[in-house]
Amino acid sequence: MKRIFEILVVLLIFFPVLVYSQEKEAEVKKESEARLIAIASTGDSLNSSIDRTFGRAEKFIIYNLNVDTFTVIDNEYAHSPSSAGTQVAWEMIERKVEAVITQGCGQKSFNILNSSNIKVFRNVKGTVKDAIENFKSGKLKEAK
């Protein structure tokens, strides 16, 4: 009987610790699984226009849908002599974005993104901010 009591005491002490640590682990995992979208942009603010090209866009706004924050990256391939779009597509894959929003996207870039399960939204005009809101509300039409 004494042994059963000792086991119960141990369980009562360690069970809450185990549950708490699993909850914390789940929170950390959720934070690390950011939902990112990339928007081809003419500038570095949400009020910038969506760039008319994908591969030659001057900048990309990488928007985190989980926490409503963004990072601006310069497109190092914007002035490449060739294959700018495919190089940018590979960078988007490395950055683990789930979607790309742009006015135009070439077929090779589209195929690379599509084969990596990245959604592509073409023919999107307006500001980056409008594109984000339209993405969130499901108003953008995915390219097929």
C-alpha positions in Angstrom: 0.0 0.0 0.0 2.8 2.3 0.9 4.4 1.7 -2.6 1.2 2.6 -4.4 1.0 5.8 -2.4 4.6 6.7 -3.4 3.8 6.0 -7.0 0.7 8.2 -6.8 2.7 11.1 -5.2 5.3 10.8 -7.9 2.6 10.9 -10.6 0.9 13.9 -9.0 4.2 15.8 -8.9 5.5 14.9 -12.4 2.3 14.8 -14.5 1.7 18.6 -14.4 5.4 19.2 -15.3 5.1 16.8 -18.2 1.9 18.4 -19.5 3.3 21.9 -19.0 6.5 21.0 -21.0 4.5 19.6 -23.8 2.4 22.7 -24.0 5.5 24.9 -24.2 7.0 22.6 -26.9 3.8 23.0 -28.9 3.9 26.8 -28.6 7.5 26.9 -29.7 6.7 24.7 -32.7 3.8 26.8 -33.7 5.9 30.0 -33.6 8.6 28.4 -35.7 6.1 27.3 -38.4 5.6 30.8 -39.8 3.1 31.2 -42.6 4.9 33.4 -45.1 3.8 34.9 -48.4 6.1 36.8 -50.8 4.9 39.8 -52.8 6.9 41.3 -55.7 7.1 45.0 -54.8 8.3 48.2 -56.3 9.3 49.5 -52.8 9.8 48.7 -49.2 6.5 49.5 -47.6 3.0 48.0 -47.6 1.8 51.0 -49.6 4.2 50.1 -52.5 2.8 48.9 -55.7 3.0 45.3 -56.7 5.8 44.9 -59.3 4.7 43.9 -62.8 7.4 41.2 -62.9 8.4 38.4 -60.6 12.0 37.6 -61.5 13.0 41.3 -62.2 11.1 42.8 -59.2 13.3 45.2 -57.3 12.2 44.0 -53.9 10.0 41.3 -52.2 8.0 41.8 -49.1 7.9 38.6 -47.1 4.8 38.8 -45.0 4.3 36.6 -41.9 0.6 35.9 -41.7 0.9 34.5 -38.1 2.1 37.7 -36.6 1.3 40.4 -39.2 4.9 41.5 -39.7 7.0 41.8 -42.8 10.6 41.8 -44.0 11.8 43.5 -47.1 14.4 41.8 -49.3 16.3 43.2 -52.2 16.1 41.0 -55.3 19.7 40.2 -56.0 18.7 38.7 -59.3 16.8 41.7 -60.7 19.6 42.6 -63.0 20.9 39.2 -63.9 21.6 38.6 -67.6 19.3 35.5 -67.6 17.2 33.2 -65.5 16.3 35.8 -63.0 12.8 34.3 -62.4 14.0 30.8 -61.8 16.7 32.0 -59.4 14.1 34.0 -57.5 11.8 30.9 -57.5 14.5 28.8 -55.8 15.0 31.6 -53.2 11.3 31.6 -52.4 11.5 27.8 -51.9 14.5 28.2 -49.5 12.5 30.9 -47.6 9.6 28.5 -47.2 6.9 30.8 -48.5 3.5 29.3 -49.1 2.5 31.7 -51.8 3.8 34.3 -54.2 1.9 37.3 -55.4 2.9 39.3 -58.5 1.5 40.8 -61.7 3.5 38.6 -64.0 5.4 35.3 -63.5 7.1 33.4 -66.3 6.2 29.7 -67.0 9.6 28.3 -65.8 9.3 30.2 -62.5 5.7 29.2 -62.2 6.5 25.5 -62.8 9.3 25.5 -60.2 7.1 27.2 -57.6 4.1 25.0 -58.4 6.2 21.8 -58.2 7.2 22.9 -54.7 3.5 23.4 -53.7 3.9 27.2 -53.5 0.7 28.9 -54.7 1.1 31.5 -57.3 -1.2 34.5 -57.7 -0.6 36.3 -61.0 -2.2 39.4 -62.6 -2.6 41.0 -59.1 -2.4 44.8 -59.2 -2.6 47.5 -56.6 -0.7 47.9 -53.4 1.1 45.2 -51.4 -1.3 46.0 -48.5 -4.3 45.3 -50.7 -2.8 42.1 -52.0 -2.3 40.9 -48.4 -5.8 41.7 -47.4 -7.2 40.0 -50.5 -5.1 37.0 -49.9 -6.3 36.7 -46.3 -9.9 37.0 -47.4 -9.6 34.5 -50.2 -10.3 37.0 -53.0 -7.2 36.2 -55.0 -7.4 33.6 -57.8 -4.6 31.1 -57.8 -2.9 30.6 -61.2 -3.2 27.1 -62.6 
